[in-house]
Amino acid sequence: EPELRLLLGLLAEAAVPAPALFWVGLKRNASACTHEEQPLRGFSWEGAGLGMAPQEVPAALGRWVQEPLRSCLTARCAGLHLAAHPRDGPRWGWK
């Protein structure tokens, strides 16, 4: 969560036009399945599995703009999607 707040703050300072999509290392390998009950839907951070135990993901990070396709056969990447909101400022979600 702190890293996400930092990233959103940096993108706001850079005045990135919305909508925008950024790949930040979120990936699901072909051997992993989509899990609708998990915040990241079975995706994990690229490079996070190098001998480390998987970390719990806070439910607050499970905000999806578009649900990933249900699959266990194809590698997929997810991106950080930013969209402008006239009153509330930028909104984000995974796509």
C-alpha positions as CSV (number, residue, x, y, z in Angstrom):
1,E,0.0,0.0,0.0
2,P,2.8,2.5,0.7
3,E,4.4,1.8,-2.6
4,L,1.1,2.3,-4.4
5,R,0.5,5.7,-2.7
6,L,4.0,6.7,-3.6
7,L,3.6,5.7,-7.3
8,L,0.2,7.4,-7.5
9,G,1.7,10.6,-6.0
10,L,4.7,10.5,-8.5
11,L,2.3,10.1,-11.4
12,A,0.1,13.0,-10.2
13,E,3.2,15.2,-9.9
14,A,4.3,14.3,-13.4
15,A,0.8,15.3,-14.6
16,V,0.3,12.1,-16.5
17,P,-2.8,12.5,-18.7
18,A,-5.6,10.1,-17.9
19,P,-6.6,7.5,-18.9
20,A,-3.2,5.8,-18.7
21,L,-2.1,2.2,-18.3
22,F,1.3,1.3,-16.7
23,W,2.8,-2.2,-16.3
24,V,4.3,-2.3,-12.8
25,G,5.4,-5.9,-12.8
26,L,2.1,-7.6,-12.0
27,K,2.0,-11.0,-13.9
28,R,0.3,-14.4,-13.8
29,N,2.3,-17.2,-15.3
30,A,0.7,-19.8,-17.6
31,S,0.8,-22.4,-14.9
32,A,-1.1,-20.2,-12.4
33,C,-4.9,-19.9,-12.5
34,T,-7.2,-17.0,-12.0
35,H,-8.5,-16.9,-8.5
36,E,-11.6,-14.6,-8.2
37,E,-11.5,-14.7,-4.4
38,Q,-8.0,-13.3,-4.1
39,P,-7.3,-9.5,-4.3
40,L,-4.7,-9.9,-7.1
41,R,-6.8,-12.7,-8.8
42,G,-3.7,-15.1,-8.8
43,F,-1.3,-12.5,-10.2
44,S,2.0,-11.9,-8.4
45,W,4.8,-9.3,-8.6
46,E,7.5,-10.2,-11.2
47,G,10.6,-11.3,-9.4
48,A,8.8,-11.8,-6.0
49,G,9.0,-15.6,-6.2
50,L,12.8,-15.8,-6.0
51,G,12.9,-18.2,-3.0
52,M,10.5,-16.0,-0.9
53,A,7.2,-17.1,0.5
54,P,4.2,-15.3,-1.1
55,Q,3.1,-12.3,0.9
56,E,-0.4,-11.5,1.9
57,V,-2.0,-8.8,-0.3
58,P,-4.3,-6.3,1.5
59,A,-7.8,-6.3,0.2
60,A,-7.5,-2.6,-0.5
61,L,-5.1,-3.5,-3.4
62,G,-7.7,-5.6,-5.0
63,R,-9.3,-2.9,-7.1
64,W,-9.9,-4.1,-10.6
65,V,-11.2,-1.8,-13.4
66,Q,-11.5,-4.9,-15.6
67,E,-11.5,-8.4,-14.3
68,P,-8.9,-10.7,-15.8
69,L,-9.9,-13.5,-18.1
70,R,-10.4,-16.8,-16.2
71,S,-7.6,-19.1,-17.4
72,C,-4.9,-21.5,-16.3
73,L,-3.2,-21.8,-19.7
74,T,-2.0,-18.4,-20.7
75,A,0.5,-15.9,-19.1
76,R,-1.1,-12.6,-18.5
77,C,0.1,-9.2,-17.3
78,A,-1.9,-6.6,-15.4
79,G,-1.4,-2.9,-15.5
80,L,-2.1,0.0,-13.2
81,H,-5.0,1.9,-14.9
82,L,-5.4,5.6,-14.1
83,A,-8.6,7.4,-14.9
84,A,-9.5,11.0,-14.2
85,H,-12.5,11.9,-12.1
86,P,-13.7,15.5,-12.2
87,R,-14.3,15.9,-8.5
88,D,-12.2,13.2,-6.8
89,G,-9.0,13.4,-8.8
90,P,-7.4,10.3,-10.3
91,R,-8.9,6.9,-9.8
92,W,-7.0,3.7,-10.2
93,G,-7.5,0.0,-10.6
94,W,-5.9,-3.1,-12.2
95,K,-6.6,-4.0,-15.7
